[in-house]
Amino acid sequence: MTGTAAVLRTPLYETHVAAGAQMVEFGGWMMPLQYGSMRTEHMAVRGAAGIFDVSHMGEFLVRGVEGAAALERIVSNRVGDLADGQARYNILCADDGGIIDDALVYREAADHHIVIVNAGPREQDLAHFQEHGAGVVDVTMELALLAVQGPRAVEILRPLTPVDLDAIGYYHFANGDLGGIPTSFSRTGYTGEDGFELLVPWDRAVDAWQLVIEAGAPNGLVPCGLGARDTLRLEAAMRLSGQDIDRSTNPLEAGLGWAVKLDKGDFVGREALQRIKDAGGPARQMIGLELEGRAIARHGYPVSDGGRVVGEVTSGTFSFTLGKAVAMGYVERECAESNALTVEVRGEPVPARRVPMPFYKRPKN
């Protein structure tokens, strides 16, 4: 149970259980953590392809010219200059600049947008939109979302649809069908690999899943759970809402300033973020770390500089792709370039070297 509300299930719940997935609660939903080996799933996405059920994500419809104007006032990035069929990453800020959630905004038309938000804060996001004048419609329980990710993703999906997938650019989408199933194909993802996120009707999710599994299995595609999704996104340094970013953080310190357009006009949180910028920037900074030896940093582990605690880890894991432990977290700005950082792992200080993020970049074709 989450509070007094029942834990929700995606339309693929029974399919996951039948496949032997280990199920866990996440963001108020029962979701597959892994089907077998998390490492196997992770490496399949890096080397071939994987399919994820991400139907726990929230989907809002924003319609009308007034709705589009309200959307511009709510999100941190520009959306008014999007072209039809284009998507853009955005931050939902509170008045004090703190992060409520991050979201993707998709423009179907000038008066028709789809916003995809995270599962846990979905109801809070909905209230935030309504408070600031966007008459959104929550269609989360009408649409399912599948992610097909990996270097062979396009090759696997291409025979299943008449849509020219190769013509869809990064952060663009096109509507069509997948084996006769109405589908929106979005060239986005959360793994650092190429691929598509497929928005399909809730009652056709099982059909779409099975179609992709059957077509992809001979090409190395495997079903993947939240475990591999987390290790993959961390290698790609993608922030996790509620863990790397939350109300206690702002997008400038989180390294997401590129998604904040202070010059676009007024939006919720703009004044607070402008003050931070005018004061010389945030007092702390998110950085990437590589740990020595076999120690793995976890969320909440203290980061020290010369023995003094100067921050903490927000996400950490063993990188299956790189063969080393990596982490990201916040430290005091003046310590961000220090060569004496350590992470306290089970009471012991472990040397940690600052490294650029993302930790992993997919090879260029």
Protein Blocks (a to p, Z undefined) as FASTA:
>chain_A
ZZjbccdddfklmmmmmnopacddeehiacdfbfblmklmmmmmmmmcccddfklpccdd
dedjklmmmmmmmpmbdfklpcehiacddddddfkopafbdcddddfbfklccddddfkl
mmmmmmmmmmnopacddfklmpccdddedjklmmmmmmmpcbdfklpcghiacdddeehi
acddddddjeopacddddddfklmmmmmmmmmmmmmmnopacddfklmmmmmmmnopace
hilpcfkbcfklnopmmmpcfknopcehklmmmmmmmnopafbdcdddddehjbdcdehi
acdeehiacbdcfbdcddfknopacddddddfklmmpckbccdeehiacddddddddfbd
cddZZ
